[in-house]
Amino acid sequence: MGEVKNLKGKAAIEKIKELAEEKMCLLCTQRKDGSLVSRPMSTAQVDDQGFIWFFSPKDSGKNKEISQNPIIYLMYMEAGKQHYLTLRSKAMIVYDKNKVEQLWNPFLKAWFTEGKDDPNISLLKIDPEEGHYWDEKDGKLVSMIKTGIAALTGTKGLDGSLQGDIKL
């Protein structure tokens, strides 16, 4: 199972930055009928207050779903490094030209063809409430070897992983 280290406040924000900033995740919303919808999203920023920022078209399904129910889930996975993060969060739709300017990068033009001034740009400001992380410090290959040794010898605790709850 590895070491358990629950994080709060600044330590939680630093772990979220480490595992989420400039990474892809699945952002999950809920439809009116209760079904969940997941879609890949690229994290634009994790700011110093712990808010996670995404670009989103104003007319997107996710914006409609967030307008009806702001509780969302974010799931990050960096499989090659064995890093995982899940967050239960509250999402807010934000229209802020200064923040768009701050976070803009040229790849966003693929979704917002008129650039930074595209009238369909909105931002999602995500306020993480709680979550859980798994952080394998040794990487995938070493982790697999340690797990194999543990399985063969019937021992535990060889995986070197770190995990815990995150509370903001």
C-alpha positions in Angstrom: 0.0 0.0 0.0 2.8 2.4 0.6 3.0 5.4 2.9 -0.1 7.4 3.6 0.3 11.2 3.9 -2.9 13.3 4.0 -2.5 16.9 2.8 -4.3 20.1 3.6 -3.8 23.8 2.8 -0.6 24.8 1.1 0.8 21.3 1.0 -2.4 20.1 -0.8 -2.1 23.0 -3.3 1.6 22.1 -4.0 0.6 18.4 -4.6 -2.2 19.5 -7.0 0.3 21.7 -8.9 2.8 18.9 -9.1 0.3 16.4 -10.4 -2.1 18.6 -12.5 -0.4 21.7 -13.8 -0.1 21.7 -17.6 -1.4 18.1 -17.7 -4.4 16.4 -19.3 -7.3 15.1 -17.3 -10.8 13.8 -17.6 -13.3 16.4 -16.5 -16.5 14.8 -15.5 -19.9 16.6 -15.3 -23.4 15.4 -14.7 -26.3 15.7 -17.1 -29.9 16.5 -15.9 -30.8 12.8 -16.1 -27.9 12.0 -13.6 -25.6 10.4 -16.2 -21.9 11.3 -16.1 -20.0 12.8 -19.0 -16.2 12.7 -19.2 -14.0 14.6 -21.6 -10.3 15.2 -21.9 -9.2 18.7 -20.9 -5.8 20.4 -20.8 -5.1 22.2 -17.5 -4.1 25.8 -18.3 -3.0 26.6 -14.7 -3.1 25.7 -11.1 -2.8 29.1 -9.3 -1.3 29.9 -5.9 -4.8 29.7 -4.3 -5.3 26.2 -5.6 -7.8 27.1 -8.4 -7.5 25.0 -11.5 -8.1 26.8 -14.8 -9.4 25.5 -18.2 -10.5 27.1 -21.4 -13.9 26.1 -22.6 -16.3 27.2 -25.4 -19.2 29.2 -24.0 -21.6 27.1 -26.0 -20.2 23.7 -25.0 -22.1 20.9 -23.4 -19.8 21.0 -20.3 -20.7 24.7 -19.7 -24.4 23.9 -19.9 -23.9 21.0 -17.5 -21.9 23.1 -15.1 -24.6 25.8 -15.2 -27.1 23.1 -14.0 -24.8 21.4 -11.5 -21.4 22.9 -10.6 -20.0 19.8 -8.9 -17.5 18.1 -11.1 -14.7 15.5 -10.9 -11.2 15.8 -12.3 -9.1 12.7 -12.9 -5.5 13.0 -13.7 -3.3 10.1 -14.7 0.4 10.2 -15.7 0.8 6.4 -16.2 4.4 6.4 -17.2 5.3 7.9 -13.8 2.6 6.2 -11.9 1.1 9.5 -10.7 -2.7 9.7 -10.2 -5.0 12.4 -8.8 -8.8 12.6 -8.4 -10.6 15.8 -7.2 -14.2 16.5 -6.3 -14.6 20.2 -7.2 -16.9 23.1 -7.7 -16.7 24.7 -11.2 -17.5 28.3 -12.1 -17.8 29.7 -15.6 -15.7 32.9 -15.8 -15.4 35.6 -18.5 -12.2 37.5 -17.8 -10.2 38.9 -20.7 -7.2 39.6 -18.4 -7.1 35.9 -17.3 -7.5 34.8 -20.9 -4.5 37.0 -21.9 -2.5 35.5 -19.0 -3.2 31.9 -19.9 -3.4 32.1 -23.7 -1.1 29.9 -25.8 -1.1 29.5 -29.6 -2.4 25.9 -29.5 -5.8 27.2 -28.3 -6.4 28.7 -31.7 -7.4 25.2 -32.8 -10.6 25.6 -30.6 -10.9 29.4 -30.7 -10.2 30.4 -34.3 -10.4 34.1 -33.7 -7.6 33.9 -31.1 -7.7 35.6 -27.6 -10.6 37.8 -28.7 -12.8 34.9 -29.8 -16.3 35.7 -28.5 -16.9 32.0 -27.7 -14.1 31.9 -25.0 -15.0 31.2 -21.4 -12.8 29.9 -18.6 -13.6 27.3 -16.1 -12.3 28.2 -12.6 -12.3 25.0 -10.6 -12.3 25.1 -6.8 -11.1 21.6 -5.6 -12.8 20.6 -2.4 -11.3 17.2 -1.7 -9.6 14.3 -3.4 -7.0 11.6 -3.3 -3.6 11.1 -4.9 -1.3 8.2 -5.6 2.3 9.0 -6.3 4.7 6.2 -7.1 8.1 7.6 -6.4 10.2 4.8 -8.1 8.5 4.8 -11.5 6.6 2.1 -13.3 9.4 -0.4 -13.9 10.8 -0.4 -10.4 7.3 -0.5 -9.0 6.5 -3.6 -11.1 9.7 -5.3 -9.9 8.9 -4.5 -6.2 5.3 -5.7 -6.7 6.6 -8.9 -8.2 9.0 -9.5 -5.4 6.3 -8.8 -2.8 4.0 -11.3 -4.6 6.7 -14.0 -4.7 7.7 -13.6 -1.1 4.3 -12.8 0.4 5.5 -9.5 1.8 3.9 -6.1 1.8 5.1 -2.5 1.7 7.8 -2.8 -1.0 6.1 -0.5 -3.4 7.5 2.8 -2.2 4.4 4.7 -3.1 2.9 7.6 -1.4 -0.8 8.3 -1.2 -3.3 10.3 0.7 -6.4 12.4 0.9 -6.4 16.1 -0.2 -8.6 18.6 1.6 -8.8 22.3 0.7 
